[in-house]
């Protein structure tokens, strides 16, 4: 628990209660109640304040796109710990179809410079991506992300020659498919699994914990498929608002593979079977 001295340095007054809450596997998280409001506090021990710059940039991009999400209140460092203070969203229940429409609306907000990437690096996993601006989605996804992931798995001996050879075949399929696909640099959540959305007390959907970037919108949808957290109503409503281009079924597998590789890198071989099945599926339908 945080010390009184630590909490007194927060730029809010009238604190009544601190409560430890779930904040994922990256941050310490707390619900903070004051006389005036309730906040959500994220803390990263022994890190500088700029640890949260990517998340802050993502939340501000959501705000500009009119996507319901927590709003940034304050960011800084206290006793050597980075913190991010954001608005607290009260949990309710709602419809997956409304969530699908919200994500479709977000994906119709495009990169201001017409390129793929982001102004801040992605630091939400064990591997950092610099999100350097690219002219094509293929460059950003295959060269910057998938190749970096594959190299990291080899470095950690989580992959060996057989997996690397299979990845090179999958890489060729991805290169060919993405070179032909007309991508637009949409605002992406970047980590759209079931734990990063909620419904508010009025039933409206909200997104949080972004790993934002501007990329092909199919990336978010492919990631969303991995843990089966979204039902048919979500995808049907999305398609009604912003229909996907022909051939999307194959491309979605690329992004499911990405997330499974991220999990192998972070959690080990428990996810290796999913990686192998997805690579086999991509190659069998190439």
Secondary structure, DSSP 8 states (H G I E B T S, - for coil): ---HHHHHTSS---EEEEEEE--TTT-EEEEEEESS-EEEEEEETT--GGGGHHHHHHHHHHHHTT--B--EEEEEEETTEEEEEEE---B----HHHHHHHHHHHHTSB-TTSSBB-SS-B-SSSS-B----BSSHHIIIIIIIIHHHHHHHHHTTSS-HHHHHHHHHHHHHHHHHHHHS----EEE-S--SGGGEEEBTTS-EEE-S---EEE-THHHHHHHTTTT-S-HHHHHHHHHHS---TTHHHHHHHHHHHHHHHHHHHH-GGGHHHHHHHHHHHHHT-
